[in-house]
Amino acid sequence: MASPQDMERMGGTPHWEPENIIGRMDLKTLLFSHDYRHIAIKGMLTSLVMLGLGGLMALLFRTELAVPDIQFFDARPYMSLMTLHGMFMVFGFIIPLVISIMYYMMPKVLKTERLIWTRGAQWSWWTLIVAAVALVISRPDFTWTFYPPMSLRVGGPLVWLGYLAVLLVAISEFLAGAVLFANGWAALRKWGWSKLPLMGWAALAEGLLLMGSTPMLGLVAIYMLTDWMNITAVYDAGRGGSTMTFMFMFWFYGHPAVYLPLVPAIGVLYTLLPRFLGRPIWSYWSGVVAFALLTVLSFVVYPHHFQPAPTISTPLERAAQILTLAIFIPSTLHVFNWIATLWYDVIPSSAKRAVPFRFVIASIFFLMVGGVTAYVNGQIATDSDFVHNTYFVPAHFHAMFVGFMANMAMAGLYYLYPYMTGRMYNQGLGNTHFWFWQIGIFGKVSMMYWLGYAYFPRWVVDYLPLPQWSTPQFILTLSAYLIGLGFIVFIYNFIRSASRGASVTGDPWALSSDVTVGAEVPAE
């Protein structure tokens, strides 16, 4: 049988008595309650609105790109849609969603029964809302990375609101990081180094990533604003500034930003996988080591985002390449840990039927797809000569952000649904959403990789009618619509089932009788 310590390291089971929490929330409760569940639900609902808006923007410019030539709008509105899509999806959807799911789960998993510093979580949400409003008003068209000097020359008279929005995002994420770190640290003092559940390690890692990287993002936003106002010239090369200074400062945040939704998603996976399988994770310490390595290495590999730049020295290029390859190690530790956990005993039939478990499995698959293909991005030769600034780059981060992180977020939402509504979602609609998403995401990512190999550049609204470009672009657009259709099914299912779904009592995720809880685990 599994050792008592292995079972204890799983933490508490994230299980509450199912109740209609959402149905009993009025507007005042939704906006101002300090109950951690209300704060988490508010964050989840807001993130889904952001997903809907960002996804709609994607469908608009995908429709334009479906075939060559200009059909609906020119470069300026296209760039605005692309910019808002990227910022909404990264800053408004995926990072806040997985953090909100952690807010909801941590008190049960870490056995604190409350979220420490709920006021910080509240202010984080309100700051993000103000940032989203400012971003929409400013309508920037300089891409989500807002590289100078272009971003200092375009955007119109309200572009300063875009820089203010970035500053507010930095503040919001810093506050969320402080909340997560405070909860992880309190749990560490309670459990000790050798027993802290892996979600606790995820909270500590995420807190350090957020608090360590977001001050630089805030500083970048301030300098962009003062450069635009002609008060300073930190980044404006036309007035003696340096664009490379911007690159180093922005990507010091920008690369850890890749891990800001990744680490919480991994923490949720480490919580749900044992829950559905009825046995602990195969190797506790490999998960701990992987979290530590991800946290440290994510701060030192950022130069690979601009390694083809002629001003980057060869030693720095080599160091960035070696460190980028090294960061494959913690990701591989996590993936092999999950596969081993799945492999060493029977998968219960109750897990196979559960929609959230299916999203967990799909997320593991797409993490492998995105991770294996990232080897091409990490090599100086292949990156510089073949794929840099082509569709191969968004293919990689869509595999990670949508394929892994968004799938894991959906797993968390489906898991929590009966606890938040007191009812079960419609199984058929849940399965339809799952397959629409997996087929759509796979088609989208595959076509992006194909276009990257065909040297299709990023950030273009029109292209030559070459078959190696036009065919995959058309399939890519169809795949995007399939993802959008899956999202509509998901929203319809969640709204409809909240009043018509089967009532849930007891444990909605009880294990089937074909598994023994605490089955024997091989030695680590």
Beta strands, then each sheet from edge to edge (+ up, - down):
end
